[in-house]
């Protein structure tokens, strides 16, 4: 049992995942999508209708945030290497790898796999210059990618998500019968009560005559 746990913890794949901004934000958002609605539903101080509305709205909002984030972050990460290539023209790390995916595959490899991959890259070169491991600034390449992820996170979650979520979530809540606006409108316009005859109406007068008889 201890050995299995040790293998999981020491796995390089797990370590690389925990170092990724995308993985961290995705995990946090998924936990919020589960935890926050659950906390609302457990609150006994709120009436059931309000709890259901608030929990569903929070769940939909977190899903919207996650969808927006994942759709944006891919584009930011894709553009990160192009930006790095313009900012750091003399850095071999931006010359050796064509795009972010190539770099990240190399970054996650062990030393032996990196050596083989670098040999493949050098064999494909037409020029006499070869890339050497010591001159590949991997920290700079990873920093550019993670920096773009942070920018994408701020724009996606703090700016775009609130703008998109409101017009998207409320129609869904309305279809589910949980829209508070519709509920308030129903409260303000209750069903019409059958009109009662006026005290001086002909019906009342006829009834009074029958009673006197």
C-alpha positions as CSV (number, residue, x, y, z in Angstrom):
1,X,0.0,0.0,0.0
2,X,2.8,2.4,1.0
3,X,4.7,1.5,-2.1
4,X,1.8,2.3,-4.4
5,X,1.3,5.6,-2.7
6,X,5.0,6.4,-3.1
7,X,4.9,5.5,-6.8
8,X,1.9,7.9,-7.4
9,X,3.5,10.7,-5.5
10,X,6.9,10.3,-7.2
11,X,5.4,10.1,-10.7
12,X,6.8,12.8,-12.9
13,X,3.5,13.2,-14.7
14,X,1.8,14.1,-11.4
15,X,4.5,16.6,-10.6
16,X,4.2,18.2,-14.0
17,X,0.4,18.5,-13.6
18,X,0.7,20.2,-10.3
19,X,3.1,22.7,-11.7
20,X,0.6,23.7,-14.5
21,X,-1.5,26.8,-14.0
22,X,-4.2,25.3,-16.2
23,X,-4.4,22.2,-14.0
24,X,-4.5,24.2,-10.8
25,X,-7.2,26.6,-12.0
26,X,-9.3,23.7,-13.6
27,X,-9.1,21.7,-10.3
28,X,-10.1,24.7,-8.2
29,X,-13.0,25.6,-10.4
30,X,-14.3,22.0,-10.4
31,X,-14.1,22.0,-6.6
32,X,-16.0,25.3,-6.4
33,X,-18.7,23.9,-8.8
34,X,-19.2,21.0,-6.3
35,X,-18.4,22.6,-3.0
36,X,-20.3,26.0,-3.2
37,X,-23.7,24.6,-4.3
38,X,-23.4,21.8,-1.7
39,X,-22.7,24.4,1.1
40,X,-25.7,26.4,0.0
41,X,-28.0,23.3,0.0
42,X,-26.8,22.3,3.5
43,X,-27.8,25.7,4.9
44,X,-30.9,25.2,7.0
45,X,-31.5,28.9,7.4
46,X,-32.6,29.4,3.8
47,X,-36.0,28.3,2.4
48,X,-35.9,25.4,-0.1
49,X,-36.8,27.4,-3.2
50,X,-34.1,30.0,-2.5
51,X,-31.5,27.3,-1.8
52,X,-32.3,25.5,-5.0
53,X,-32.1,28.7,-7.0
54,X,-28.8,29.9,-5.5
55,X,-27.2,26.5,-5.7
56,X,-28.1,26.0,-9.3
57,X,-27.0,29.5,-10.3
58,X,-23.6,29.0,-8.6
59,X,-23.1,25.6,-10.3
60,X,-24.0,27.0,-13.7
61,X,-21.7,30.0,-13.1
62,X,-18.7,27.8,-12.2
63,X,-19.3,25.7,-15.3
64,X,-19.5,28.8,-17.4
65,X,-16.2,30.0,-16.0
66,X,-14.5,26.7,-16.6
67,X,-15.8,26.6,-20.3
68,X,-14.6,30.1,-21.0
69,X,-11.3,29.5,-19.3
70,X,-10.4,26.3,-21.1
71,X,-11.5,27.8,-24.5
72,X,-9.3,30.9,-24.0
73,X,-6.3,29.4,-22.3
74,X,-5.5,27.2,-25.3
75,X,-5.2,30.2,-27.5
76,X,-3.0,32.1,-25.0
77,X,-0.7,29.1,-24.6
78,X,-0.5,28.7,-28.3
79,X,0.5,32.3,-28.8
80,X,3.0,32.3,-26.0
81,X,5.8,30.8,-28.0
82,X,5.3,33.1,-30.9
83,X,5.5,36.1,-28.5
84,X,8.6,34.6,-26.8
85,X,10.2,34.2,-30.2
86,X,9.8,37.9,-30.9
87,X,10.9,39.1,-27.5
88,X,13.9,36.7,-27.2
89,X,15.2,36.3,-30.7
90,X,18.6,34.9,-29.7
91,X,17.3,32.2,-27.3
92,X,17.8,28.7,-28.6
93,X,14.7,27.4,-26.7
94,X,12.5,29.4,-29.1
95,X,14.4,28.2,-32.1
96,X,14.6,24.5,-31.4
97,X,10.8,24.1,-30.8
98,X,8.2,25.0,-33.4
99,X,5.3,25.6,-30.9
100,X,4.2,25.3,-27.3
101,X,3.2,21.6,-27.7
102,X,6.7,20.6,-28.9
103,X,8.3,22.4,-26.0
104,X,6.0,20.9,-23.3
105,X,6.5,17.4,-24.6
106,X,10.3,17.9,-24.3
107,X,9.9,19.6,-20.9
108,X,8.1,16.6,-19.4
109,X,10.7,14.1,-20.6
110,X,13.4,12.6,-18.5
111,X,17.0,13.2,-19.3
112,X,17.5,10.2,-21.6
113,X,14.4,11.0,-23.6
114,X,15.5,14.7,-23.9
115,X,18.8,13.7,-25.3
116,X,17.2,11.5,-27.9
117,X,14.7,14.2,-28.8
118,X,17.5,16.8,-29.1
119,X,19.4,14.5,-31.5
120,X,16.3,14.2,-33.7
121,X,15.9,18.0,-33.8
122,X,19.6,18.5,-34.7
123,X,19.4,15.8,-37.4
124,X,16.5,17.7,-39.0
125,X,18.5,21.0,-39.2
126,X,19.9,22.0,-42.5
127,X,22.5,24.4,-41.0
128,X,25.7,23.4,-39.3
129,X,24.7,24.9,-36.0
130,X,23.4,22.4,-33.4
131,X,21.4,22.9,-30.3
132,X,23.0,21.8,-27.1
133,X,21.1,21.0,-23.8
134,X,23.0,23.6,-21.8
135,X,21.9,26.5,-24.0
136,X,18.2,25.6,-24.0
137,X,16.7,27.9,-21.3
138,X,13.8,25.7,-20.3
139,X,12.9,27.9,-17.4
140,X,12.4,30.8,-19.8
141,X,10.2,28.7,-22.1
142,X,8.1,27.4,-19.2
143,X,7.9,30.9,-17.8
144,X,6.5,32.4,-21.0
145,X,3.8,29.6,-21.2
146,X,2.8,30.0,-17.5
147,X,2.8,33.8,-17.8
148,X,0.4,33.6,-20.7
149,X,-1.8,31.2,-18.7
150,X,-2.0,33.7,-15.9
151,X,-3.0,36.5,-18.3
152,X,-5.6,34.2,-19.8
153,X,-6.9,33.3,-16.3
154,X,-7.3,36.9,-15.3
155,X,-9.1,37.8,-18.5
156,X,-11.2,34.7,-18.7
157,X,-12.4,34.4,-15.0
158,X,-12.3,38.1,-13.9
159,X,-13.4,39.9,-17.0
160,X,-15.1,37.7,-19.6
161,X,-16.9,35.2,-17.3
162,X,-19.1,37.7,-15.5
163,X,-20.1,39.4,-18.8
164,X,-21.1,36.1,-20.5
165,X,-22.6,34.4,-17.5
166,X,-25.5,36.7,-16.8
167,X,-27.3,36.6,-20.2
168,X,-26.5,32.9,-20.4
169,X,-27.5,31.6,-17.0
170,X,-30.8,33.4,-16.4
171,X,-32.6,31.9,-19.5
172,X,-31.5,28.4,-18.3
173,X,-32.8,29.2,-14.8
174,X,-36.1,30.4,-16.3
175,X,-36.5,27.2,-18.3
176,X,-35.9,25.2,-15.1
177,X,-38.6,27.3,-13.3
178,X,-36.0,28.8,-10.9
179,X,-35.8,32.3,-12.2
180,X,-36.5,34.7,-9.4
181,X,-37.6,37.5,-11.7
182,X,-40.4,35.4,-13.0
183,X,-41.4,34.4,-9.5
184,X,-41.6,38.0,-8.4
185,X,-43.7,38.9,-11.4
186,X,-46.1,36.1,-10.5
187,X,-46.3,37.4,-6.9
188,X,-47.1,40.9,-8.1
189,X,-49.8,39.6,-10.5
190,X,-51.7,37.0,-8.5
191,X,-54.5,35.1,-10.2
192,X,-57.7,37.1,-10.5
193,X,-60.3,36.3,-7.9
194,X,-63.9,35.8,-9.1
195,X,-65.6,39.2,-8.9
196,X,-68.2,39.5,-6.1
197,X,-71.4,41.4,-6.8
198,X,-71.6,44.9,-5.6
199,X,-73.7,45.5,-2.5
200,X,-76.2,47.5,-4.4
201,X,-76.4,45.3,-7.4
202,X,-79.7,43.9,-8.8
203,X,-78.7,40.4,-7.7
204,X,-78.4,41.5,-4.1
205,X,-81.6,43.4,-4.2
206,X,-83.5,40.3,-5.6
207,X,-81.9,38.1,-2.9
208,X,-83.0,40.6,-0.2
209,X,-86.6,40.4,-1.5
210,X,-86.6,36.6,-1.3
211,X,-85.3,36.7,2.2
212,X,-88.0,39.1,3.4
213,X,-90.6,36.7,2.0
